[in-house]
Structure formats: structure tokens, C-alpha cells
Amino acid sequence: MAKVILEFDRVKEAEGIHSALYGYKYRNVLWELDQKLRSVHKYGAALKGNGQATVEEMGVCSDIRDIIREMLQEDNLTIE
């Protein structure tokens, strides 16, 4: 099993500690958001609640998914 040691010198770096330890949670939230946007775009599911999405909502959700993927790609990241 791999072992990783993170060392931080200052209390100010507490935010860095949190990000390092819980990055997988941020990734999971981003993946869930992507899946929600996908269901609106692909299947016409309402963004909130039950019902159908409008054509405009579907288009915006598709655009947001594209933006998320472009941003991830710029940093050599993936949520797949």
C-alpha cells in the first residue's frame, strides 16, 4: 500500500491541508453536478424538482458541462 506524507509549516496552511485530505469529495461533488447537468441536457429532466426542462435549460446545461470539461482539461484533470 502506498504511503503519502503531507507536511505544512503554518496554521495558515490549514486550508491546504483540508483540500489535500478531502479533494476526492470535491471531485465527487463535481461529478454529481456533471451527471445532473447531463440528465437535464440528454433526457430533458427538470433541473429542480420533477417535470421537464425547457429547451433553454437543456442548452445552458450542455454549455455548462462543456465549460466544466474545458476547465478540467486545462489542468489535466478528469472526473471520469
Secondary structure, 3 states (H helix, E strand, C coil): CCCCCCCCCCHHHHHHHHHHHHHHHHHHHHHHHHHHHHHHHHHCECCCCCCECCHHHHHHHHHHHHHHHHHHHHCCCCCC
